[in-house]
Amino acid sequence: MTQRAFARREGVNANTLARWVWLSRRAPLAKPAAAAALRFAEGKLPLAASAWLFEIALPNGCVVRAATAIAAAELLSLTGR
């Protein structure tokens, strides 16, 4: 698949994609020592009976989920609904 076809399929400007590819090829690779220095830690979230209490499906296919009515209202206000 060409870059132009990929960009069209993903909804990205072909020139933008070409620049990203060019920049990624120019960027120096991470040194093994730097990569080995990375540490990841597992995070634990408190268990809840349900992750959310409200689920609202919007006409555009987006789904808004929230644990409280106030949070649901705030999320919906961000969508302009």
Helices and strands as residue ranges (DSSP letters): H 3-10, H 14-26, H 32-36, E 54-57, E 63-66, H 69-79
